[in-house]
Amino acid sequence: MIFVDMAGRKVPALGYGTWAMNGSTCERAVPMAIELGYRHIDTAQVYENEAEVGRGWVASGIPRNELFITTKIARTGNAAAQVAAGLEHSLEKLRTDYVDLLLIHWPSPSVPVAETLDAMARLKSAGKIRALGVSNFTVAHMREAVEGLKRVVVCNQIEYHLLLAQRAVIGYARKHGVAITAYCPIARGKLMGNPVVERAAKKHSRTANQICLRWLLEQPGTLAIPKAASEIHARENISIFDFALDAEDRRGLDALPGDTRLVSPAWAPKWDAA
Ligand code: NAP
């Protein structure tokens, strides 16, 4: 495993995404992933699977302090009172008395980010969250939180993969010591069959998706949270720590056009140019 420093905590760079995984599928998948070696699990209030994640990690038998659990505040729950109440529900469902990381899932057009971050800071002081971060924040949003409000934001979880370069927001994050967690890290399978990726895959006797994940994790301060309900995919995705890309691979991969965004719902902010 590769680890990324988040405000002094070593976080496993490869996490387990759980969006669109619900019910018994999720409840079975979480202990399966833990058995395979995943120690970092990503969920969100809006995924409506926190209870399954909670039952799943408890069933795995792993001690709580060996797991890194992230959840995210529902998009409509950024007001201070909602943040506190929402986290109480999350903790109950997740069967824990703290989460390792709480994220603002989406910047709000109506609730000031200072209000949400203040509410999160109170939860941190109360020991209910270990760290706070953001998701889907643009450079302007990050600037407001990090420089304007001087808050310790440990990570920005954004869509990031070989087809979406995200140079502006990543450049800002690196400069300010904010980790980047890549969601849709394998671009939902869209890089399978890509000749540049397949060439590297063939050279290293790997799959295209393993090349995508390795490319992300070889970058400083970068985590990735692929979702894989199937055991075969979950195993493949975590089997990337016994090889490395070389300069030739990186030249080809870095040159792929990085302008394909997969996630852009109606409530998304105006994104930075890729
Ligand atoms: P993804 O991880 O890029 O792709 C997931 C898809 O790829 C699933 O259909 C999965 O299939 C398949 N897959 C996984 N590993 C594979 C492999 N080795 N070979 C072939 N297919 C494979 O996309 P994502 O689920 O959208 O993103 C990952 C996680 O990021 C989410 O689960 C969620 O936790 C987080 N996320 C956050 C936000 C946000 O706004 N913060 C937005 C989107 C996602 P199976 O499941 O059938 O194995």
Boltz pocket constraint, residues with backbone or C-beta under 6 A from the ligand:
constraints:
  - pocket:
      binder: B
      contacts: [[A, 16], [A, 17], [A, 18], [A, 19], [A, 20], [A, 42], [A, 43], [A, 105], [A, 135], [A, 136], [A, 157], [A, 158], [A, 182], [A, 183], [A, 184], [A, 185], [A, 186], [A, 187], [A, 188], [A, 189], [A, 209], [A, 210], [A, 225], [A, 226], [A, 227], [A, 228], [A, 229], [A, 230], [A, 232], [A, 233], [A, 234], [A, 236], [A, 237], [A, 263]]
      max_distance: 6.0
